[in-house]
Amino acid sequence: MDAVLVLNADLGPLHRVPIQHAIRMLCRKVAVVHEAVPDQLLGIYPLPKVVRLVRYVVTRWRFSAGPAWSRRGLMARDGHRCGYCGDPASTVDHILPRSRGGKNTWRNTVAACSGCNQRKGDRTPDEAGMRLRVVPRTPAWAQVTKR
């Protein structure tokens, strides 16, 4: 087991944390064990699968703006597939290149294979004569938090 699910006080899922972090939360008494691995202890605590926060944490920000941009989240959103040819992706491509003011945003980036990324170079897809197979958009939280 590599991650522990953290539930809010109202039992709504928040995120996953490493076991070490979950144990620190238990020691600080900000969380309690909600579900544990049967017959396994880690020190004095049962080995947690799920912990629940003692106090409710307001999470309105999660539903309004969406998740923050990250390379890992981008790859998850695009299914680790190139946005141009559909092959396995290994890099991030900026639709409006960074040299022209393009930023790391959900709507300006797609996953790309190294061949397509090099072929596109420092140009927009239209200038390079390449067509995007996906529409870049801000993903839902569930898309970027899959393990």
QUIDA-V743817 format. One record per pair of residues at least 4 apart in sequence whose C-alpha atoms are under 6 Angstrom apart, sorted by the first residue. I is the first residue (numbers start at 0). J is the second residue. Records with the same first field share a line. If there is no record, write none. Layout:
I=J, J
This chain:
2=15, 16, 17, 18
3=15, 16, 18, 48, 49
4=15, 49
5=13, 14, 15, 49, 50, 51
6=10, 11, 12, 13, 51
7=11, 51, 52, 55
8=52, 53, 54, 55
24=29, 30
25=30, 31
29=52, 53
30=51, 52, 53
31=50, 51
32=50
33=49, 50, 51
34=48, 49
35=46, 47, 48
36=46
39=45, 46
40=44, 45, 46
41=45, 46
61=65
68=104
72=143
74=78, 79, 110
75=143
76=142
79=87, 88
80=85, 86, 87, 88
81=85, 86, 87, 88, 110, 111, 112
82=109, 110, 111, 131, 132, 133
83=131, 132
88=110, 111, 112
89=112
90=110, 111
91=109, 110, 111
92=108, 109, 111
93=107, 108
94=107, 108, 123
95=101, 123
96=101, 121
97=101
105=136, 137
106=135, 136
111=116
119=127
122=126
124=128, 129
